[in-house]
Amino acid sequence: MALTTAPGPTRRRTGSVPTPAGRRGVGRARHGDGLAGYVFLSPWLLGLLAVTAIPMLLSLYLSFTNYDILTPFSEVEWVGFANYERMFTADPSYWHSVRVTLTFALVAVPLKLAAALGVALLLNRAWRGVGLFRGLFYLPSLLGGSVALAIVWVNMFNREGAFNSLLAVFGIEGKPWVNDPDWALETLMVLAIWQFGAPMVIFLAGLKQVPTELYEAASVDGAGKWRQFVNITLPMLSPVIFFNLVLETINGFQGFTAAFVLSNGTGGPVDSTLMYTLNLYITGFTDLEMGYASAMAWVFLAAIAIITAIFFSTGRFWVHYSDGEDR
């Protein structure tokens, strides 16, 4: 009896090689998707060009001219680096505004972050009504740099303000804080520190990510609250601290509204609140030296970029991430 072998089952191809016409169809579909993406992005791209890119390039050009707003563009005189030379060698008010801004940032930013972290630690508990307290502490940050808040602050710290009334209860004689050259800038610092709600919320989010097992293990080893804070909380929060430090430093250098309202746009009393941005505004829109103001703006941009770069270059020495890798 002869044995016969049946042919094995044939394999089917699950796919087919696309024809040239099919490839063209796929390419047209991808091109259509890309075009649709650009259409949806067009409002943002137009805004970027009209509101940011073109004005920045124009201000860069004006920084090398003597443009004064009233002069037609056709008559603008090119002066080269004269504005920058004047800024660094012949303008004492410029360096005074730099000192005022540095003093404000170096004092207000660390105290603001310390207050935000301290309150975040207190509110990082399962207390009844803790959500209400979080909202109340965050509320001042919602007001931001509003003119209304600055006006209220000025009225609260003037001679007849609420702060002096509170001091009178304890028999302490008050001062015209906002009109005293020795205290006007400190009044602005207190306002900036009081608005610690935004970094506080970020600190709270970071504290929620710290594993409770670390604290339990530290307690078993006999570590107290301070050692737990130094050896666990701060290292685990270092990325959040770094993030808040960069943002708040930039915001500190950009302070304008409160200083403008307090001094009626002059930087007084006796230039004690002449912040850099306020000096830039006065130069460009009061003195009508827009070319010189543009040069000030570009130096300001470069300074903030350098400070930010320093933060990022030094952050690898003290910022520790949960994956064990420092960046």
Buried (B, 14 or more C-beta within 10 A) or exposed (E): EEEEEEEEEEEEEEEEEEEEEEEEEEEEEEEEEEEEEEEEEEEEEEEEEEEEEEEBEEBBBBBBBBBBEEBEEEEBEEBEEBBBEBBEEEBEEBEBBBEBBEEBBEBBBBBBBEBBBEBBBEBBEEEEEEEEEBEEBBEBBEEEBEEEBBEBBBEBBBEEBEBBEEEEEEEEEBBBBBBBEEBBBBBBBBBBBBBBBBBBBBBBEBBEEBEEEBBEEBEEEEBEEEEBBEEBBBBBBBBBBBBBBBBBBBBBBBBBBBBBBBBEBBBBBEBBBBBBBBBBBBBBEEEBBBBBBBBBBBBBEEBBEEBEEEBEEEBEEEBBEEEEEEE
